[in-house]
Structure formats: structure tokens, C-alpha cells
Amino acid sequence: MIDLRSDTVTKPDKDILQEALEAELGDDEYGEDPTVNHLQKKCSQLLGFEDALFVSSGLMGNQVSLLIHNTPGSEVITTSDSHIKNYEHGAASFLSRVQFREVEHENGIINIDEIATTFEKSKVNKPNIKTIAVENTHLASGGSIVPYEHIKNIYELSQELNVNLHIDGARVWHAILQEKSSLNYGSVCDSLTFCFSKALGAPIGSMLLGSKEFIKDAREYRKILGGGTRQVGVIASMANKALDKRQRLLEDHLKAKHVYMDLVDKKNENVEFNVKYQDTNMVFLEFENNQIANKFIEKLKNQKVLSGLINKNTVRLVFHKDIVDDDLEVIKEAIYSSS
Ligand SMILES: Cc1ncc(COP(=O)(O)O)c(C=O)c1O
């Protein structure tokens, strides 16, 4: 099977597994795992934050951030289709007891004026807004990049408004590498999570970054959520190796682009979808309705290509390291004969 459902399906390469065997270990609950400590320091230095905390998942990083940045009953501004709002099993209402306020966006880019207006309108009879959550890359828009400079502008506004800016950067390395932007995210937000367990190719783990004080609180919440672990350097060692290989993500962008360009070139060949590519590792095919989209997924599956449904009529194809060049021909053939 060629699995394009997500970039979370990647299996760790042998060199990554080898790291786990050789990792120096200690008890991380005592702060004594050298491999974890090394990775946390490396990530905070790379991205310009004071401190970092290795967490089990992207969800844990996002939700710990919301617990710290908010008070029960407060609001988080985000896009209507963000992961933190829609795909985290109601964790924000369950744990932080916050609600979300949706703001309009284009490809994950929230209009600055729209944020300012939302705050203005919230002065009377509305909950306190305590956090703005930006997703980069923006999954529901096809893995689109929120430009670094735009995030910087949102951060400036968030400081004027005295609220926190959290970045769900599950795939932030795709944005950084593709945009060739500054790595200095520490100066444009209050907290950021990114995942090692997606396209980077590690089996487990995410990093949460912020100020020293923020990470001190995050360590406390991670424990409360059952995320305190012991010789976790076994996992951090693999995450570290996956991070070192991050330049490879650009190859996934090229694989997605290759399929996208082919579909665009052959558009007159009776295909019944609109195709979307946002410069990273995803191709979205938008069908007329949910039924047609589901039928297409079934037909692809019969040709040994797995795809996923996002929104009700959009099929997503996510390219990652386990898709090899020869697979691209099979994928294109399967798409043409299924549409
Ligand atoms: C944009 C985004 N944020 C957060 C997450 C959550 O990550 P995890 O599955 O590691 O909890 C995901 C997972 O796919 C994601 O796509």
C-alpha cells in the first residue's frame, strides 16, 4: 500500500532506531536524562526560545500551552478549522475550560484588522480573550504557510492587547525550510509546539518551547497529564536524529508538487476535482460532494493508494519520506483512473 493519509504514518529509518540503542539515559523526572536535556537545549537555541520541554505529542504541547495561557471561561482566538479547536477531542474545553472564537482567515493567515476588531467587539458582554492560536503550516488549508513576517505582526498586536500568542507548529519546519524564514520564533510568539512524529520521521514526541517561567509551569502540567516519564532519552535520541535530517522535508514538497503539476497539466482530461497545492507536502483534491469524494477514496484504495478525507468533499494526499519516486507514477495513474 502507498499510504498518503498523513505524514504521521512514516516508519522510523534504521539509523533513527539505532540512536535509541546507543542513547545515554537518566531519569527525566529528576531532570537527569542527558539525551533529553541535550535535545531541549538544542531546540530552544535553534528556535530562539529561553527553554523547551519534550512532550509526548502535539496535542499535549498545545493543551499544556492553553492551560498556562488561559483561565476558565476565557476565549482563544483561532481559525474555524484549526487543529487545536477541532481535532483535539474537546481537550481545551475539558482541561482549560476555554472556548474558541473563530476569526476569518485565508489559508491560515488571520487578518490583523480582524483580530483588532474582534477585541474591540469583546469589550462588553463577551468573555476575556487571553490567547491567539496560529497554526503553521495550516493543515485544513492544504499545509499552507503562514509567513514569518505575518506572525511577527500578530505578535506585536498581541503584546499591545496583552494576550498570548501560541503557535501550533506541528509542521513548522516545513514552513521554515520552504520560506527560508528566520528560525527566531522565540521573538515572535509566547509558545510554540512542533512534532517530531510527523514528516520528520521519528516515532514519538513533540517539543514545547517558551520562556523559562512558561516551561517551569509546563513541566508541572505535563506531570498532571501523566506525561512525566523516566528514561525518555530512548525516544528523544530518535527525535534528535530526525530533526538533524529535517532538510529532507523539501524532498516531500517536491513530490507533492510533481503530482500537483501533472494534475494541472492534464486538467482537460476529464478530472472531476479542483486541485490545490500550497508549497509544502500536501495535495488537496476538492470534489463536488462528499459522496463523490468517498467513492474516489475507495477507488484509489483498490489501486493500493490510501488517501484521507478532510472537510466533507476534500481528499488529501500527504507526501512523506516513505513515498519513493517510483510511487509517484503509481499515484498519478491511480488518480487518473479513479476520477
Ligand atoms: C496541525 C496539527 N496540530 C497538532 C497535531 C497533534 O499532534 P499529535 O498527533 O502528535 O497529538 C496534529 C496532528 O496531526 C496536527 O496536524
Ligand as a Chemical Component Dictionary entry (heavy atoms), coordinates in Angstrom:
data_LIG
# 
_chem_comp.id                   LIG 
_chem_comp.type                 NON-POLYMER 
_chem_comp.pdbx_formal_charge   0 
_chem_comp.three_letter_code    LIG 
# 
loop_
_chem_comp_atom.comp_id 
_chem_comp_atom.atom_id 
_chem_comp_atom.alt_atom_id 
_chem_comp_atom.type_symbol 
_chem_comp_atom.charge 
_chem_comp_atom.model_Cartn_x 
_chem_comp_atom.model_Cartn_y 
_chem_comp_atom.model_Cartn_z 
_chem_comp_atom.pdbx_ordinal 
LIG C1 C1 C 0 -1.660 20.899 12.919 1  
LIG C2 C2 C 0 -1.605 19.821 13.968 2  
LIG N1 N1 N 0 -1.505 20.173 15.252 3  
LIG C3 C3 C 0 -1.451 19.270 16.243 4  
LIG C4 C4 C 0 -1.476 17.913 15.953 5  
LIG C5 C5 C 0 -1.458 16.934 17.100 6  
LIG O1 O1 O 0 -0.314 16.150 17.090 7  
LIG P1 P1 P 0 -0.323 14.706 17.797 8  
LIG O2 O2 O 0 -0.996 13.777 16.861 9  
LIG O3 O3 O 0 1.133  14.417 17.983 10 
LIG O4 O4 O 0 -1.039 14.851 19.080 11 
LIG C6 C6 C 0 -1.600 17.493 14.632 12 
LIG C7 C7 C 0 -1.687 16.054 14.304 13 
LIG O5 O5 O 0 -1.825 15.629 13.203 14 
LIG C8 C8 C 0 -1.667 18.469 13.601 15 
LIG O6 O6 O 0 -1.787 18.130 12.319 16 
# 
loop_
_chem_comp_bond.comp_id 
_chem_comp_bond.atom_id_1 
_chem_comp_bond.atom_id_2 
_chem_comp_bond.value_order 
_chem_comp_bond.pdbx_ordinal 
LIG C1 C2 SING 1  
LIG C2 N1 SING 2  
LIG C2 C8 DOUB 3  
LIG N1 C3 DOUB 4  
LIG C3 C4 SING 5  
LIG C4 C5 SING 6  
LIG C4 C6 DOUB 7  
LIG C5 O1 SING 8  
LIG O1 P1 SING 9  
LIG P1 O2 DOUB 10 
LIG P1 O3 SING 11 
LIG P1 O4 SING 12 
LIG C6 C7 SING 13 
LIG C6 C8 SING 14 
LIG C7 O5 DOUB 15 
LIG C8 O6 SING 16 
# 
